[in-house]
Amino acid sequence: MVLSSALAQREVIRGKVVDAETGEGLAHAHLVLVQQAKQAVGNAEGAFSF
């Protein structure tokens, strides 16, 4: 079980927040994974990673 927890923490979620109409990245979007109590802020192009 300890091994499972350690492996789960190594996974990285990456993405980009974009405007639905224009497809442009939304700068500095604030993202939250509530159940994992993690937060991230997108960069100037909307890219983020947890």
HUTALIN-V398248 format. One record per backbone hydrogen bond with DSSP energy under -1.0 kcal/mol. CO is the residue of the C=O (numbers start at 0). NH is the residue of the N-H. If there is no record, write none. Layout:
<<CO:NH> <CO:NH>>
This chain:
<<0:4> <1:5> <2:6> <3:7> <4:8> <6:9> <12:49> <14:47> <16:25> <18:22> <23:18> <25:28> <28:41> <30:39> <32:37> <33:36> <37:32> <39:30> <42:27> <42:45> <45:16> <46:42> <47:14>>
